Amino acid sequence: QVWLVESGGGAVQAGGSLRLSCVTSEGIYKEYCLAWFRQAPGKAREGVASIYTHRATKYYVDAVKGRFTITKDNAKNTLYLQMNSLKPEDTAMYYCAADVSISRVRAGSPLYWGQGTQVTVSS
């Protein structure tokens, strides 16, 4: 059974930092693509960052390149998203997601999702 639980969201001022964590069920790192998505009110959900465990290849949406970093700690079954230089437009619900299919992750439709953690950035 696959499960994911996010934490670390909160309210910060522009320019601040947050680190999101996603604890997952054991063994998920061996075959899965792990990703962070976000959805702001009234906007479509978008992929923020992902990591393909086999090749440790990382992907970032252009809007966060140079500011966000996705990492994973296999020993702790935890995925992280370090967010620096936060902007008001980063305000959204952030979700951790996983799937064995890289294609489904790229299409924005991974099979497994966490419950989300809210990030609010004030100007």
Backbone as CSV, one residue per row, in Angstrom:
resi,resn,N_x,N_y,N_z,CA_x,CA_y,CA_z,C_x,C_y,C_z
1,GLN,0.841,-1.183,0.000,0.000,0.000,0.000,0.883,1.242,0.000
2,VAL,0.548,2.198,-0.837,1.329,3.425,-0.954,0.618,4.559,-0.234
3,TRP,1.351,5.254,0.613,0.793,6.438,1.257,1.866,7.511,1.331
4,LEU,1.423,8.753,1.369,2.307,9.908,1.435,1.703,10.942,2.382
5,VAL,2.509,11.516,3.248,2.038,12.503,4.208,2.967,13.712,4.192
6,GLU,2.415,14.865,3.807,3.213,16.085,3.733,3.169,16.861,5.042
7,SER,4.177,17.696,5.234,4.212,18.631,6.349,5.178,19.753,5.995
8,GLY,5.178,20.791,6.820,6.153,21.861,6.638,5.617,23.143,6.040
9,GLY,4.369,23.137,5.631,3.798,24.356,5.087,3.614,25.411,6.169
10,GLY,3.288,26.626,5.740,3.068,27.694,6.692,2.966,29.033,5.986
11,ALA,3.015,30.082,6.788,2.929,31.446,6.259,4.261,32.148,6.447
12,VAL,4.765,32.729,5.362,6.030,33.449,5.426,5.919,34.723,4.602
13,GLN,6.846,35.624,4.830,6.901,36.836,4.023,7.739,36.583,2.774
14,ALA,7.507,37.390,1.774,8.271,37.280,0.530,9.765,37.345,0.831
15,GLY,10.511,36.475,0.160,11.940,36.390,0.395,12.326,35.336,1.414
16,GLY,11.338,34.830,2.120,11.600,33.823,3.136,11.750,32.422,2.559
17,SER,11.924,31.450,3.458,12.149,30.062,3.050,11.260,29.114,3.841
18,LEU,10.953,27.999,3.229,10.256,26.905,3.879,10.815,25.597,3.337
19,ARG,10.749,24.547,4.146,11.102,23.222,3.653,9.920,22.293,3.871
20,LEU,9.407,21.776,2.790,8.321,20.813,2.849,8.899,19.409,2.946
21,SER,8.214,18.549,3.702,8.609,17.160,3.828,7.449,16.270,3.421
22,CYS,7.788,15.106,2.895,6.777,14.121,2.515,7.282,12.749,2.928
23,VAL,6.696,12.205,3.971,7.053,10.866,4.410,6.219,9.869,3.610
24,THR,6.880,8.828,3.103,6.174,7.872,2.256,6.256,6.465,2.832
25,SER,5.459,5.590,2.284,5.532,4.193,2.679,6.878,3.614,2.240
26,GLU,7.307,2.583,2.951,8.620,2.020,2.683,8.708,1.412,1.295
27,GLY,9.911,1.474,0.739,10.170,0.820,-0.539,9.778,1.625,-1.754
28,ILE,9.194,2.791,-1.533,8.684,3.539,-2.669,9.785,4.113,-3.527
29,TYR,10.956,4.272,-2.961,12.012,4.943,-3.693,12.649,4.080,-4.764
30,LYS,12.511,2.772,-4.670,13.214,1.891,-5.586,12.695,1.988,-7.012
31,GLU,11.412,2.220,-7.175,10.834,2.155,-8.518,9.991,3.356,-8.891
32,TYR,9.845,4.306,-7.991,8.877,5.360,-8.219,9.496,6.682,-8.632
33,CYS,8.700,7.434,-9.367,8.981,8.836,-9.606,8.237,9.620,-8.521
34,LEU,8.949,10.505,-7.852,8.356,11.300,-6.780,8.287,12.753,-7.220
35,ALA,7.235,13.435,-6.836,7.060,14.794,-7.339,6.318,15.673,-6.354
36,TRP,6.496,16.965,-6.530,5.717,17.981,-5.834,4.865,18.721,-6.863
37,PHE,3.592,18.871,-6.526,2.664,19.671,-7.315,2.128,20.779,-6.434
38,ARG,1.515,21.778,-7.057,0.852,22.825,-6.287,-0.389,23.295,-7.029
39,GLN,-1.324,23.808,-6.254,-2.541,24.353,-6.834,-2.974,25.568,-6.041
40,ALA,-3.038,26.697,-6.720,-3.507,27.938,-6.123,-5.000,28.075,-6.391
41,PRO,-5.717,28.818,-5.557,-7.160,29.003,-5.775,-7.458,29.556,-7.160
42,GLY,-8.360,28.902,-7.867,-8.759,29.376,-9.182,-7.793,29.057,-10.294
43,LYS,-6.735,28.317,-9.972,-5.737,27.988,-10.990,-5.610,26.476,-11.146
44,ALA,-5.083,26.084,-12.277,-4.864,24.666,-12.529,-3.691,24.157,-11.697
45,ARG,-3.747,22.889,-11.369,-2.633,22.266,-10.655,-1.425,22.210,-11.580
46,GLU,-0.240,22.435,-11.039,0.969,22.374,-11.852,2.057,21.578,-11.150
47,GLY,2.849,20.916,-11.943,3.992,20.205,-11.404,5.084,21.200,-11.070
48,VAL,5.658,21.076,-9.900,6.689,22.002,-9.436,8.079,21.397,-9.604
49,ALA,8.239,20.174,-9.128,9.539,19.514,-9.177,9.322,18.016,-9.079
50,SER,10.241,17.260,-9.668,10.144,15.805,-9.579,11.533,15.197,-9.615
51,ILE,11.608,13.978,-9.120,12.875,13.258,-9.107,12.612,11.819,-9.494
52,TYR,13.386,11.319,-10.450,13.232,9.962,-10.946,14.286,9.117,-10.264
53,THR,13.860,8.227,-9.393,14.786,7.576,-8.486,15.840,6.739,-9.185
54,HIS,15.510,6.102,-10.289,16.494,5.251,-10.967,17.706,6.044,-11.418
55,ARG,17.465,7.228,-11.964,18.583,8.006,-12.520,18.868,9.249,-11.694
56,ALA,18.091,9.455,-10.627,18.238,10.660,-9.796,18.133,11.930,-10.636
57,THR,17.403,11.841,-11.741,17.198,13.020,-12.581,16.146,13.910,-11.952
58,LYS,16.416,15.203,-11.939,15.481,16.146,-11.345,14.894,17.072,-12.404
59,TYR,13.658,17.416,-12.186,12.967,18.346,-13.081,12.361,19.464,-12.253
60,TYR,12.416,20.705,-12.787,11.794,21.856,-12.128,11.012,22.653,-13.153
61,VAL,9.873,23.149,-12.759,9.149,24.086,-13.605,9.944,25.387,-13.646
62,ASP,9.882,26.099,-14.742,10.711,27.299,-14.916,10.525,28.315,-13.794
63,ALA,9.309,28.434,-13.284,9.004,29.459,-12.286,9.760,29.277,-10.973
64,VAL,10.289,28.069,-10.724,10.954,27.830,-9.442,12.431,27.499,-9.602
65,LYS,12.925,27.409,-10.808,14.329,27.064,-11.032,15.239,28.071,-10.347
66,GLY,16.226,27.537,-9.642,17.156,28.391,-8.920,16.692,28.785,-7.536
67,ARG,15.425,28.501,-7.213,14.886,28.855,-5.893,14.474,27.616,-5.103
68,PHE,13.958,26.604,-5.771,13.487,25.392,-5.104,14.448,24.242,-5.389
69,THR,14.580,23.330,-4.414,15.413,22.151,-4.589,14.667,20.922,-4.065
70,ILE,14.571,19.899,-4.902,13.945,18.643,-4.494,15.040,17.647,-4.133
71,THR,14.876,17.010,-2.994,15.825,15.991,-2.550,15.049,14.860,-1.883
72,LYS,15.745,13.758,-1.641,15.125,12.648,-0.945,16.125,12.006,-0.015
73,ASP,15.615,11.467,1.064,16.427,10.737,2.029,15.868,9.322,2.074
74,ASN,16.535,8.407,1.409,16.018,7.038,1.320,15.922,6.365,2.685
75,ALA,16.889,6.652,3.546,16.895,6.019,4.866,15.688,6.436,5.691
76,LYS,15.180,7.627,5.435,14.042,8.138,6.194,12.737,8.067,5.407
77,ASN,12.791,7.504,4.194,11.592,7.444,3.340,10.940,8.815,3.219
78,THR,11.756,9.823,3.011,11.237,11.182,3.015,11.704,11.960,1.794
79,LEU,10.769,12.649,1.192,11.015,13.556,0.079,10.930,14.973,0.617
80,TYR,11.819,15.851,0.126,11.835,17.233,0.587,11.684,18.205,-0.588
81,LEU,11.199,19.390,-0.251,11.216,20.499,-1.196,11.681,21.724,-0.425
82,GLN,12.928,22.115,-0.659,13.462,23.328,-0.045,13.073,24.507,-0.925
83,MET,12.377,25.460,-0.348,11.879,26.608,-1.089,12.503,27.874,-0.528
84,ASN,13.309,28.538,-1.336,13.974,29.775,-0.955,13.466,30.934,-1.804
85,SER,13.726,32.138,-1.340,13.326,33.346,-2.068,11.858,33.270,-2.482
86,LEU,11.019,32.917,-1.550,9.605,32.721,-1.857,8.940,34.013,-2.306
87,LYS,7.997,33.852,-3.213,7.263,34.981,-3.785,5.771,34.793,-3.498
88,PRO,4.989,35.871,-3.489,3.544,35.723,-3.275,2.906,34.761,-4.273
89,GLU,3.411,34.699,-5.482,2.839,33.797,-6.485,3.142,32.328,-6.212
90,ASP,3.962,32.046,-5.207,4.190,30.662,-4.789,3.094,30.175,-3.840
91,THR,2.212,31.075,-3.431,1.123,30.702,-2.533,0.235,29.656,-3.181
92,ALA,0.071,28.516,-2.503,-0.712,27.410,-3.051,-0.764,26.278,-2.042
93,MET,-1.608,25.294,-2.326,-1.566,24.027,-1.619,-0.538,23.170,-2.349
94,TYR,0.389,22.628,-1.611,1.441,21.808,-2.191,1.183,20.337,-1.874
95,TYR,1.304,19.505,-2.908,1.032,18.083,-2.785,2.256,17.266,-3.178
96,CYS,2.477,16.210,-2.432,3.474,15.214,-2.773,2.759,14.120,-3.569
97,ALA,3.434,13.576,-4.579,2.812,12.553,-5.403,3.839,11.523,-5.835
98,ALA,3.349,10.341,-6.204,4.241,9.263,-6.606,3.568,8.365,-7.627
99,ASP,4.394,7.781,-8.491,3.893,6.839,-9.483,5.087,6.102,-10.073
100,VAL,4.875,4.860,-10.479,5.935,4.131,-11.166,6.091,4.642,-12.595
101,SER,5.063,5.286,-13.105,5.072,5.782,-14.474,5.533,7.237,-14.529
102,ILE,6.686,7.464,-15.131,7.155,8.831,-15.328,6.183,9.583,-16.236
103,SER,5.606,8.898,-17.192,4.678,9.552,-18.129,3.471,10.121,-17.411
104,ARG,2.936,9.350,-16.470,1.759,9.842,-15.734,2.134,11.037,-14.874
105,VAL,3.328,11.018,-14.291,3.760,12.170,-13.494,3.898,13.392,-14.401
106,ARG,4.529,13.235,-15.545,4.705,14.352,-16.478,3.377,14.879,-16.977
107,ALA,2.390,13.988,-17.077,1.052,14.394,-17.520,0.231,15.003,-16.394
108,GLY,0.784,15.007,-15.200,0.071,15.600,-14.076,-0.939,14.678,-13.432
109,SER,-0.822,13.380,-13.693,-1.809,12.435,-13.181,-1.169,11.234,-12.489
110,PRO,-0.292,11.463,-11.545,0.257,10.321,-10.798,-0.826,9.625,-9.989
111,LEU,-0.607,8.360,-9.688,-1.643,7.569,-9.025,-1.808,7.918,-7.550
112,TYR,-0.710,8.257,-6.902,-0.752,8.399,-5.451,-0.460,9.844,-5.032
113,TRP,-1.295,10.318,-4.081,-1.201,11.701,-3.642,-1.244,11.791,-2.120
114,GLY,-0.569,12.804,-1.594,-0.729,13.141,-0.194,-1.916,14.073,-0.026
115,GLN,-2.142,14.498,1.214,-3.307,15.322,1.507,-3.057,16.807,1.277
116,GLY,-1.801,17.186,1.138,-1.459,18.573,0.846,-1.053,19.358,2.080
117,THR,-0.244,20.378,1.851,0.159,21.299,2.918,0.156,22.711,2.334
118,GLN,-0.435,23.645,3.065,-0.642,24.992,2.553,0.602,25.859,2.739
119,VAL,0.963,26.568,1.692,2.037,27.551,1.736,1.446,28.900,1.372
120,THR,1.647,29.891,2.235,1.135,31.236,2.006,2.282,32.227,2.126
121,VAL,2.506,32.996,1.068,3.593,33.967,1.032,2.993,35.362,0.907
122,SER,3.280,36.210,1.866,2.738,37.564,1.868,3.787,38.545,1.358
123,SER,3.305,39.613,0.756,4.227,40.613,0.188,4.609,41.660,1.215
